Amino acid sequence: MTLEEYNSFCDGLGQTEHVVQWGGSHVWKIGNKVFAIGTPDGEQLAACTFKVRPISFHILKEQPGCQGAPYLASRGMKWIQRFSEETLSDEDLKEYLTESFRLIGSALSKKKQRELGLID
């Protein structure tokens, strides 16, 4: 996946914010909470970090091309870093990014969810 494709996909989820921080990572947020971190390698996406459900974490962390996200997973958080397409294709990655967006969005306060139009 190219960096442009990654950024375009995350932007298309709606109600998102994009910042470049932490040494040039493309960080996507909803309600000021991170749901995806893309590490670039030139025009390509070298790695992508995202939140997952506990069962997905336990499965993906052992798969080729994936690992528990550095820093986050070591603190007990259920975040995966995909660094190659060995297990997750770009289409699979998009599904996980969408799920990460939903997981983070649903953890926001009800007031914030209403402000963002996530609930009525």
FENGIQUI-V48829 format. One line per field, one symbol per residue. ss: DSSP state (@ for helix, = for strand, . for the rest). psi: psi as a letter, one per 20 degrees, with the letter a starting at -180 (. if undefined). Layout:
ss->???
psi->???
This chain:
ss->.=@@@@@@@@@....======...======..=========..========..@@@@@@@.....===....@@@...====.......@@@@@@@@@@@@@@@@@...@@@@@@.....
psi->prhgggggghhiiqkqqpqoalkjqoppqpkjppiqopoqnciqohqppqqrqghhghghiiqpiqrppqgghijjqmpqppirjggorhggghghhghggggghiirqhgggghikhr.
